[in-house]
Amino acid sequence: MIDQYQNLIYSICYRLTGDYFEAEDLAQDTFLSAYKNLSSFDGKNERAWLCRIATNKCIDYLKRAGRRSVPTEDSFFISVPADSASPENTALDLAVREELYRRCMSLKSPYREVALDYFYRELSLQEMAARTGRNIKTLQTQMYRAKAMLRKLYRKEDAHHGLPESSAGTAGRDLPQ
């Protein structure tokens, strides 16, 4: 888990704090917290779970740091973190979702439909079975195969761009190794 997400978690911490050393500490705290709470994790979307932990750690850090300093009028409103998602994060999320959609659409039927429902629309297998009337075991098999096909597409694209294989990320649900 650390090898796969350490760069992502560090970059989130650094972006939110702007401090290299604090970002390292917060990234380490993120993985320690994830390890301690692994038993309560439902196993879905590991990447999003870790990103949320990192974001919360950074917000807590910024709140503590904010209590230690007295802001001037000019800097107060700049230093208050926004409650909503930043435009940058919104744009990145949209780009990742568009890429996931494009790759799901490149699969052949029935894997295309299963991948879109499971990874892009984030439907459970039970919801998919109720919606399509197909056997849940059939859907499980098709989802497993679609996942393998998507993993190959992501690895192929990463190899094309010279990225390590472990850096492939997705929106919705992560594709486990």
TALIN-V632233 format. One record per run of one state. SS is the DSSP state (A for helix, B for strand, O for the rest). FROM is the first residue (numbers start at 1). LEN is the number of residues. Records with the same first field share a line. If there is no record, write none. Layout:
SS: FROM-LEN  FROM-LEN
This chain:
O: 1-1  18-2  37-1  41-5  69-4  80-7  106-5  121-4  133-3  161-4  168-10
A: 2-16  20-17  38-3  46-23  73-7  87-19  111-10  125-8  136-25  165-3
